[in-house]
Amino acid sequence: MPSVPTPRSAAAPGPASPGRILALIAEGAAETRADVARVTGLARSTVSQRIDALIAHGLVEEGAPGDASGARTVRRLRLRSADHLVAGVGLGATHGRVSLLDIGGRELVSRESGIRIAEGPDAVLDRVARTVLALLDEAGRPRTALRAVGVGVPGPVEFSTGRLVEPPLMPGWHQYPIPRFFADRLGVCTLVDNDVNMMALAEQRRVFPRVGHLLFIKVGTGIGCGVVADGRLHRGAQGTAGDIGHIRVGVDETPCRCGNLGCLEAVAGGASLARRLSALGLRAASATDVAGLVKSGDHAAIRLVREAGRCVGDVLAGLVNFFNPEAVVVGGALAAVHDQLVAGVREAVYGRSHPLATQHLIIEPSRTSRSAAALGAGLLATGHVLSPARVDTALAGAVP
């Protein structure tokens, strides 16, 4: 499960606490009480006591003891997910997606719409909150079933506080208390992270569950990288790990919105490509428009996207040598034309990285696609709801 903050009052969960037992059940590592006893080494009486507490708290359910003929059958334990929901929110510069998931990871309903992140937090988050409530109604679930919200945003986030820090694409969002907004409006805990981290989490959990080292490259309005190391998100000391969009590319002098020159985002990002195509007389205001021109067969757009892929690949080649990932996944608005973009990335990476680092390296477009950020945010929220420390505190009566 992803690393998430836990209540300060919660002691570190023991090796076989109720929260740890719930994790075993949720992960499929223990399907019966006998399994739990075998895996944990606890006495059967202790196992029964802790599982009964999880059942009473509505987190676990157990199969019937026998069939109609009275034959003995195994009573299987499973996560009770229907009554516990989370919302995953993926916000981009020009669009947003909200998904409602149960804590078993099943997406119930979702809604995507155009937004303008530059409108500011109050307008955007109010719309998100109303969408969450509408999705609960659509799914036929009460508001009280919502347990947590995860939010992915296109800017640098201090994960411990959930606050953005000087996000270049998000004027008016600096230090805005997103968790407090949703606590006031929806009454639940909210976790906030960079959107590309959420995309990386979704891809690793849903597509590459056996891959421990993965890089997710988002090429949209801007460019970012989500890092999964040893199966867990790597955020770095302050949460800025993976900010590759502001690595300088060669000797390019193109001004970047961050104030520097020649940043990867300024050279190869969707906003930059849109401006260059507009200068040629083409209608392109966003990365999505650029992708549309490529799909229509426009030669200038195809050339620029292929060049952008090579620029991204040049930076990525250094990351591959340094980090040695098993998989590189390319997502974002421009990944919709992955034949051109990924081809450019592969050309540069395979040509410039060490042969040992690329011997078994997978480079492919995202399979979670447009749902990636919202799905990853939902999985982040689920990890919080099911975190052993929080579950133990809840069973002790400290969390409602």
GUSESE-339462 format. One record per residue (C-alpha): residue in one letter; x, y, z. Coordinates in Angstrom, 3 decimals, padded with zeros to 6 digits. Layout:
+---------+----------+----------+----------+
| residuo |        x |        y |        z |
+---------+----------+----------+----------+
|       A |        X |        Y |        Z |
...
+---------+----------+----------+----------+
! end
This chain:
+---------+----------+----------+----------+
| residuo |        x |        y |        z |
+---------+----------+----------+----------+
|       M |  000.000 |  000.000 |  000.000 |
|       P |  001.233 |  003.556 | -000.624 |
|       S |  002.957 |  005.471 |  002.143 |
|       V |  000.407 |  007.801 |  003.733 |
|       P |  000.311 |  009.918 |  006.870 |
|       T | -001.197 |  008.288 |  009.939 |
|       P | -002.730 |  009.863 |  013.036 |
|       R | -000.085 |  011.022 |  015.499 |
|       S | -001.909 |  009.244 |  018.294 |
|       A | -001.609 |  005.898 |  016.531 |
|       A |  001.147 |  003.672 |  017.805 |
|       A |  003.081 |  001.660 |  015.259 |
|       P |  000.915 | -001.384 |  014.489 |
|       G |  002.135 | -004.684 |  015.834 |
|       P |  003.090 | -007.522 |  013.495 |
|       A | -000.308 | -009.153 |  013.965 |
|       S | -002.541 | -006.252 |  014.980 |
|       P | -006.104 | -006.063 |  013.594 |
|       G | -004.868 | -003.596 |  010.978 |
|       R | -002.149 | -005.985 |  009.823 |
|       I | -004.647 | -008.847 |  009.708 |
|       L | -006.949 | -006.725 |  007.557 |
|       A | -004.026 | -006.064 |  005.215 |
|       L | -003.436 | -009.814 |  004.873 |
|       I | -007.093 | -010.330 |  003.982 |
|       A | -007.192 | -007.376 |  001.553 |
|       E | -004.047 | -008.594 | -000.221 |
|       G | -005.348 | -012.157 | -000.507 |
|       A | -002.555 | -013.521 |  001.704 |
|       A | -005.076 | -014.987 |  004.179 |
|       E | -008.533 | -016.228 |  003.196 |
|       T | -009.611 | -018.017 |  006.392 |
|       R | -009.112 | -017.742 |  010.129 |
|       A | -006.786 | -020.728 |  009.903 |
|       D | -004.725 | -018.887 |  007.288 |
|       V | -004.432 | -015.873 |  009.582 |
|       A | -003.284 | -018.071 |  012.471 |
|       R | -000.737 | -019.815 |  010.256 |
|       V |  000.686 | -016.591 |  008.754 |
|       T |  000.788 | -014.576 |  011.989 |
|       G |  001.530 | -017.304 |  014.514 |
|       L | -001.273 | -016.046 |  016.772 |
|       A | -003.410 | -018.349 |  018.869 |
|       R | -006.777 | -019.175 |  017.297 |
|       S | -008.593 | -017.437 |  020.141 |
|       T | -006.656 | -014.222 |  019.497 |
|       V | -007.280 | -014.484 |  015.767 |
|       S | -011.013 | -014.897 |  016.368 |
|       Q | -011.085 | -011.922 |  018.704 |
|       R | -009.398 | -009.636 |  016.179 |
|       I | -011.358 | -010.841 |  013.183 |
|       D | -014.616 | -010.492 |  015.101 |
|       A | -013.648 | -006.876 |  015.819 |
|       L | -012.995 | -006.262 |  012.110 |
|       I | -016.369 | -007.799 |  011.243 |
|       A | -018.140 | -005.701 |  013.879 |
|       H | -016.489 | -002.569 |  012.475 |
|       G | -017.811 | -003.428 |  009.000 |
|       L | -014.427 | -003.952 |  007.377 |
|       V | -014.514 | -007.738 |  006.903 |
|       E | -017.228 | -010.237 |  006.047 |
|       E | -017.184 | -014.005 |  006.360 |
|       G | -018.899 | -016.677 |  004.298 |
|       A | -021.684 | -018.855 |  005.682 |
|       P | -020.545 | -021.855 |  007.758 |
|       G | -022.130 | -024.528 |  005.575 |
|       D | -024.397 | -025.334 |  002.627 |
|       A | -028.037 | -026.387 |  002.694 |
|       S | -027.175 | -030.085 |  003.158 |
|       G | -025.191 | -029.320 |  006.268 |
|       A | -021.877 | -030.289 |  004.672 |
|       R | -018.953 | -028.471 |  006.165 |
|       T | -017.458 | -025.732 |  003.976 |
|       V | -014.636 | -023.266 |  004.475 |
|       R | -015.716 | -019.894 |  005.815 |
|       R | -013.764 | -017.459 |  003.673 |
|       L | -012.858 | -013.988 |  004.793 |
|       R | -013.016 | -011.043 |  002.438 |
|       L | -012.808 | -007.295 |  002.540 |
|       R | -016.212 | -005.677 |  002.952 |
|       S | -015.898 | -003.049 |  000.273 |
|       A | -019.451 | -002.089 | -000.684 |
|       D | -019.993 |  000.158 |  002.343 |
|       H | -016.620 |  001.903 |  002.128 |
|       L | -015.962 |  004.219 | -000.799 |
|       V | -013.238 |  006.666 | -001.802 |
|       A | -013.136 |  009.403 | -004.420 |
|       G | -010.171 |  009.842 | -006.732 |
|       V | -009.706 |  013.245 | -008.363 |
|       G | -007.311 |  013.896 | -011.230 |
|       L | -006.907 |  017.570 | -012.132 |
|       G | -005.025 |  018.785 | -015.191 |
|       A | -004.481 |  022.228 | -016.651 |
|       T | -007.544 |  021.949 | -018.907 |
|       H | -009.519 |  018.905 | -017.761 |
|       G | -010.494 |  016.995 | -014.648 |
|       R | -011.783 |  013.528 | -013.799 |
|       V | -013.518 |  012.289 | -010.652 |
|       S | -013.904 |  008.559 | -009.971 |
|       L | -015.752 |  006.772 | -007.199 |
|       L | -014.167 |  003.481 | -006.076 |
|       D | -014.877 |  000.981 | -003.352 |
|       I | -011.964 |  000.024 | -001.091 |
|       G | -011.578 | -003.206 | -003.042 |
|       G | -010.371 | -001.047 | -005.947 |
|       R | -013.454 | -001.395 | -008.157 |
|       E | -014.414 |  001.776 | -010.024 |
|       L | -018.154 |  002.343 | -009.658 |
|       V | -018.753 |  005.557 | -011.618 |
|       S | -016.674 |  008.393 | -012.999 |
|       R | -017.098 |  011.733 | -014.699 |
|       E | -014.707 |  013.785 | -016.804 |
|       S | -015.108 |  017.393 | -017.884 |
|       G | -013.169 |  020.387 | -019.105 |
|       I | -011.850 |  022.765 | -016.456 |
|       R | -009.506 |  025.719 | -016.280 |
|       I | -007.104 |  025.177 | -013.399 |
|       A | -006.175 |  028.870 | -013.640 |
|       E | -009.675 |  029.784 | -012.408 |
|       G | -008.330 |  029.152 | -008.933 |
|       P | -008.954 |  026.667 | -006.122 |
|       D | -012.333 |  027.833 | -004.865 |
|       A | -014.088 |  027.520 | -008.224 |
|       V | -012.373 |  024.286 | -009.263 |
|       L | -012.690 |  022.471 | -005.934 |
|       D | -016.312 |  023.521 | -005.487 |
|       R | -017.056 |  021.880 | -008.816 |
|       V | -015.149 |  018.753 | -007.748 |
|       A | -017.052 |  018.511 | -004.448 |
|       R | -020.390 |  018.790 | -006.237 |
|       T | -019.287 |  016.105 | -008.689 |
|       V | -018.355 |  013.725 | -005.858 |
|       L | -021.812 |  014.130 | -004.316 |
|       A | -023.464 |  013.637 | -007.704 |
|       L | -021.488 |  010.422 | -008.255 |
|       L | -022.554 |  009.106 | -004.841 |
|       D | -026.171 |  009.687 | -005.868 |
|       E | -025.549 |  008.040 | -009.246 |
|       A | -024.047 |  004.992 | -007.546 |
|       G | -026.941 |  004.831 | -005.093 |
|       R | -024.664 |  005.172 | -002.065 |
|       P | -025.163 |  007.442 |  000.950 |
|       R | -022.799 |  010.311 |  001.654 |
|       T | -021.725 |  008.526 |  004.845 |
|       A | -020.150 |  005.737 |  002.738 |
|       L | -017.382 |  008.099 |  001.609 |
|       R | -014.242 |  007.440 |  003.647 |
|       A | -011.512 |  009.542 |  002.004 |
|       V | -010.598 |  011.597 | -001.049 |
|       G | -007.375 |  011.500 | -003.066 |
|       V | -006.438 |  014.427 | -005.317 |
|       G | -003.768 |  014.577 | -008.025 |
|       V | -002.740 |  018.087 | -009.124 |
|       P | -000.360 |  019.340 | -011.853 |
|       G |  002.152 |  021.003 | -009.556 |
|       P |  004.707 |  020.394 | -006.793 |
|       V |  003.066 |  019.222 | -003.555 |
|       E |  004.387 |  019.058 | -000.011 |
|       F |  002.822 |  015.666 |  000.643 |
|       S |  002.856 |  015.861 |  004.450 |
|       T |  000.557 |  018.935 |  004.389 |
|       G | -001.203 |  018.454 |  001.058 |
|       R | -000.296 |  021.999 | -000.025 |
|       L |  001.014 |  023.103 | -003.396 |
|       V |  004.226 |  025.108 | -003.435 |
|       E |  004.516 |  027.771 | -006.163 |
|       P |  002.934 |  025.678 | -008.944 |
|       P |  003.733 |  027.336 | -012.281 |
|       L |  000.582 |  026.064 | -014.027 |
|       M | -001.760 |  026.937 | -011.131 |
|       P | -001.947 |  030.648 | -010.276 |
|       G | -003.665 |  031.266 | -006.937 |
|       W | -003.087 |  027.727 | -005.626 |
|       H |  000.137 |  028.324 | -003.675 |
|       Q | -000.274 |  026.962 | -000.109 |
|       Y | -004.036 |  026.566 | -000.575 |
|       P | -005.372 |  024.114 |  002.079 |
|       I | -007.019 |  021.543 | -000.203 |
|       P | -007.411 |  018.935 |  002.610 |
|       R | -009.249 |  021.464 |  004.784 |
|       F | -011.556 |  022.404 |  001.907 |
|       F | -012.768 |  018.812 |  001.508 |
|       A | -012.887 |  018.251 |  005.259 |
|       D | -015.316 |  021.180 |  005.482 |
|       R | -017.365 |  020.236 |  002.406 |
|       L | -017.370 |  016.424 |  002.565 |
|       G | -016.252 |  015.656 |  006.110 |
|       V | -013.468 |  013.242 |  005.136 |
|       C | -009.682 |  013.075 |  005.139 |
|       T | -008.059 |  014.173 |  001.875 |
|       L | -004.613 |  013.313 |  000.530 |
|       V | -003.016 |  015.469 | -002.170 |
|       D | -000.115 |  014.561 | -004.445 |
|       N |  001.368 |  015.484 | -007.792 |
|       D | -000.740 |  014.110 | -010.648 |
|       V |  002.120 |  012.226 | -012.295 |
|       N |  002.773 |  010.375 | -009.022 |
|       M | -000.859 |  009.287 | -009.104 |
|       M | -000.470 |  008.136 | -012.702 |
|       A |  002.620 |  006.128 | -011.784 |
|       L |  000.776 |  004.522 | -008.868 |
|       A | -002.189 |  003.558 | -011.046 |
|       E | -000.010 |  002.077 | -013.775 |
|       Q |  002.167 |  000.107 | -011.363 |
|       R | -000.763 | -001.277 | -009.361 |
|       R | -003.079 | -002.086 | -012.259 |
|       V | -000.759 | -002.908 | -015.172 |
|       F |  002.674 | -003.787 | -013.726 |
|       P |  002.007 | -005.225 | -010.238 |
|       R |  005.161 | -007.352 | -010.380 |
|       V |  007.402 | -004.484 | -011.488 |
|       G |  009.236 | -002.884 | -008.582 |
|       H |  011.048 | -000.087 | -010.454 |
|       L |  009.019 |  002.019 | -012.872 |
|       L |  009.121 |  005.521 | -014.353 |
|       F |  005.931 |  007.184 | -015.577 |
|       I |  006.553 |  010.088 | -017.952 |
|       K |  003.663 |  012.494 | -018.404 |
|       V |  003.855 |  014.593 | -021.568 |
|       G |  000.942 |  017.001 | -021.552 |
|       T |  000.817 |  020.755 | -021.109 |
|       G |  003.957 |  020.252 | -019.030 |
|       I |  006.276 |  017.305 | -018.479 |
|       G |  006.804 |  015.344 | -015.276 |
|       C |  007.940 |  011.955 | -014.024 |
|       G |  006.518 |  009.648 | -011.364 |
|       V |  009.019 |  007.300 | -009.723 |
|       V |  008.178 |  003.884 | -008.271 |
|       A |  011.127 |  002.340 | -006.408 |
|       D |  010.916 | -001.112 | -004.862 |
|       G |  007.141 | -001.094 | -005.410 |
|       R |  006.507 |  002.215 | -003.619 |
|       L |  006.164 |  005.807 | -004.742 |
|       H |  009.391 |  007.726 | -004.303 |
|       R |  008.673 |  011.384 | -003.551 |
|       G |  012.088 |  012.529 | -002.338 |
|       A |  012.819 |  014.611 |  000.748 |
|       Q |  010.343 |  017.414 | -000.013 |
|       G |  008.058 |  015.770 | -002.569 |
|       T |  009.696 |  017.096 | -005.746 |
|       A |  011.305 |  013.867 | -007.016 |
|       G |  010.673 |  013.405 | -010.729 |
|       D |  010.453 |  017.094 | -011.697 |
|       I |  012.223 |  016.441 | -015.001 |
|       G |  010.335 |  019.157 | -016.884 |
|       H |  012.872 |  021.719 | -015.737 |
|       I |  016.017 |  019.849 | -016.678 |
|       R |  017.885 |  021.832 | -019.313 |
|       V |  017.984 |  020.362 | -022.828 |
|       G |  021.298 |  020.898 | -024.644 |
|       V |  022.036 |  024.553 | -025.404 |
|       D |  018.445 |  025.545 | -026.165 |
|       E |  017.548 |  029.080 | -025.027 |
|       T |  013.743 |  028.834 | -025.124 |
|       P |  012.310 |  030.706 | -022.091 |
|       C |  010.410 |  028.532 | -019.592 |
|       R |  007.533 |  029.575 | -017.352 |
|       C |  009.789 |  028.785 | -014.356 |
|       G |  012.106 |  031.669 | -015.326 |
|       N |  014.962 |  029.569 | -016.681 |
|       L |  015.973 |  028.857 | -020.273 |
|       G |  015.933 |  025.653 | -022.288 |
|       C |  013.900 |  023.491 | -019.887 |
|       L |  012.536 |  020.229 | -021.285 |
|       E |  008.974 |  021.474 | -020.733 |
|       A |  009.680 |  024.685 | -022.675 |
|       V |  011.127 |  022.716 | -025.583 |
|       A |  008.951 |  019.599 | -025.731 |
|       G |  005.838 |  020.222 | -023.605 |
|       G |  002.388 |  020.338 | -025.171 |
|       A |  001.943 |  024.060 | -024.529 |
|       S |  005.223 |  024.799 | -026.306 |
|       L |  004.319 |  022.631 | -029.298 |
|       A |  000.898 |  024.307 | -029.518 |
|       R |  002.515 |  027.755 | -029.645 |
|       R |  004.922 |  026.677 | -032.376 |
|       L |  002.132 |  025.192 | -034.474 |
|       S |  000.006 |  028.316 | -033.948 |
|       A |  002.903 |  030.372 | -035.268 |
|       L |  002.674 |  028.280 | -038.452 |
|       G | -000.976 |  029.274 | -038.830 |
|       L | -002.482 |  026.079 | -037.422 |
|       R | -005.244 |  026.018 | -034.797 |
|       A | -003.586 |  024.658 | -031.662 |
|       A | -004.208 |  026.024 | -028.174 |
|       S | -003.354 |  022.965 | -026.085 |
|       A | -001.595 |  019.610 | -026.029 |
|       T | -004.913 |  017.980 | -026.929 |
|       D | -005.104 |  020.146 | -030.052 |
|       V | -001.569 |  019.095 | -030.985 |
|       A | -002.567 |  015.440 | -030.666 |
|       G | -005.608 |  016.112 | -032.830 |
|       L | -003.439 |  017.607 | -035.581 |
|       V | -001.173 |  014.565 | -035.491 |
|       K | -004.164 |  012.232 | -035.797 |
|       S | -005.389 |  014.232 | -038.782 |
|       G | -002.058 |  013.627 | -040.513 |
|       D | -000.603 |  017.135 | -040.287 |
|       H |  003.075 |  016.787 | -041.206 |
|       A |  004.306 |  019.733 | -039.099 |
|       A |  002.575 |  018.381 | -035.985 |
|       I |  003.907 |  014.878 | -036.611 |
|       R |  007.454 |  016.215 | -036.993 |
|       L |  007.281 |  018.314 | -033.825 |
|       V |  005.851 |  015.477 | -031.721 |
|       R |  008.522 |  013.077 | -032.959 |
|       E |  011.199 |  015.682 | -032.102 |
|       A |  009.598 |  016.179 | -028.684 |
|       G |  009.822 |  012.425 | -028.113 |
|       R |  013.550 |  012.513 | -028.873 |
|       C |  014.069 |  015.419 | -026.436 |
|       V |  012.192 |  013.552 | -023.713 |
|       G |  014.179 |  010.442 | -024.584 |
|       D |  017.494 |  012.300 | -024.272 |
|       V |  016.628 |  013.262 | -020.680 |
|       L |  015.144 |  009.858 | -019.990 |
|       A |  018.291 |  008.090 | -021.178 |
|       G |  020.184 |  009.617 | -018.278 |
|       L |  017.448 |  008.561 | -015.870 |
|       V |  017.527 |  005.001 | -017.206 |
|       N |  021.291 |  004.815 | -016.667 |
|       F |  020.933 |  006.286 | -013.178 |
|       F |  017.794 |  004.508 | -011.917 |
|       N |  017.773 |  001.290 | -014.001 |
|       P |  013.959 |  000.856 | -014.164 |
|       E |  012.215 | -002.249 | -015.439 |
|       A |  009.525 | -000.257 | -017.224 |
|       V |  009.037 |  003.250 | -018.607 |
|       V |  005.440 |  004.263 | -019.255 |
|       V |  004.532 |  007.339 | -021.307 |
|       G |  001.228 |  009.066 | -020.578 |
|       G | -000.418 |  012.479 | -020.739 |
|       A | -002.291 |  014.235 | -023.549 |
|       L |  000.449 |  013.698 | -026.133 |
|       A |  000.574 |  009.974 | -025.396 |
|       A | -002.682 |  009.801 | -027.364 |
|       V | -000.389 |  009.903 | -030.429 |
|       H |  002.048 |  007.394 | -028.983 |
|       D |  003.132 |  006.014 | -032.358 |
|       Q |  005.093 |  009.214 | -032.927 |
|       L |  005.908 |  010.245 | -029.348 |
|       V |  007.003 |  006.863 | -027.990 |
|       A |  008.937 |  006.139 | -031.166 |
|       G |  011.012 |  009.258 | -030.512 |
|       V |  011.492 |  008.309 | -026.863 |
|       R |  012.614 |  004.785 | -027.712 |
|       E |  015.005 |  006.023 | -030.390 |
|       A |  016.848 |  008.250 | -027.904 |
|       V |  016.756 |  005.898 | -024.906 |
|       Y |  017.952 |  002.802 | -026.724 |
|       G |  020.604 |  004.827 | -028.531 |
|       R |  022.023 |  006.635 | -025.479 |
|       S |  021.493 |  004.335 | -022.467 |
|       H |  023.816 |  001.535 | -021.386 |
|       P |  022.984 | -001.792 | -023.096 |
|       L |  022.664 | -003.581 | -019.744 |
|       A |  020.105 | -001.010 | -018.552 |
|       T |  017.981 | -001.450 | -021.689 |
|       Q |  018.422 | -005.203 | -022.141 |
|       H |  014.970 | -006.006 | -020.738 |
|       L |  013.559 | -002.480 | -020.482 |
|       I |  009.889 | -002.002 | -021.410 |
|       I |  008.940 |  001.359 | -022.946 |
|       E |  005.263 |  001.671 | -023.800 |
|       P |  002.282 |  004.046 | -023.690 |
|       S |  000.046 |  004.135 | -020.631 |
|       R | -002.734 |  001.573 | -020.501 |
|       T | -004.662 |  003.385 | -017.753 |
|       S | -004.733 |  006.387 | -020.123 |
|       R | -007.083 |  009.277 | -019.246 |
|       S | -008.250 |  007.620 | -016.026 |
|       A | -004.708 |  007.288 | -014.620 |
|       A | -004.548 |  010.305 | -012.285 |
|       A | -008.033 |  009.829 | -010.803 |
|       L | -007.515 |  006.085 | -010.428 |
|       G | -004.150 |  006.570 | -008.738 |
|       A | -005.637 |  009.188 | -006.418 |
|       G | -008.393 |  006.739 | -005.491 |
|       L | -005.819 |  004.051 | -004.746 |
|       L | -003.894 |  006.518 | -002.594 |
|       A | -007.070 |  007.271 | -000.620 |
|       T | -007.771 |  003.541 | -000.282 |
|       G | -004.281 |  002.993 |  001.113 |
|       H | -005.062 |  005.569 |  003.781 |
|       V | -008.400 |  004.006 |  004.712 |
|       L | -006.830 |  000.545 |  004.984 |
|       S | -003.538 |  001.567 |  006.589 |
|       P | -002.918 | -000.729 |  009.590 |
|       A | -002.211 |  002.156 |  011.964 |
|       R | -005.477 |  003.896 |  011.075 |
|       V | -007.502 |  000.680 |  011.291 |
|       D | -006.049 | -000.087 |  014.722 |
|       T | -006.872 |  003.413 |  015.909 |
|       A | -010.396 |  003.124 |  014.500 |
|       L | -011.020 | -000.133 |  016.306 |
|       A | -009.756 |  001.476 |  019.506 |
|       G | -012.461 |  004.149 |  019.097 |
|       A | -010.223 |  007.097 |  018.180 |
|       V | -011.525 |  007.409 |  014.603 |
|       P | -015.264 |  007.624 |  013.875 |
+---------+----------+----------+----------+
! end
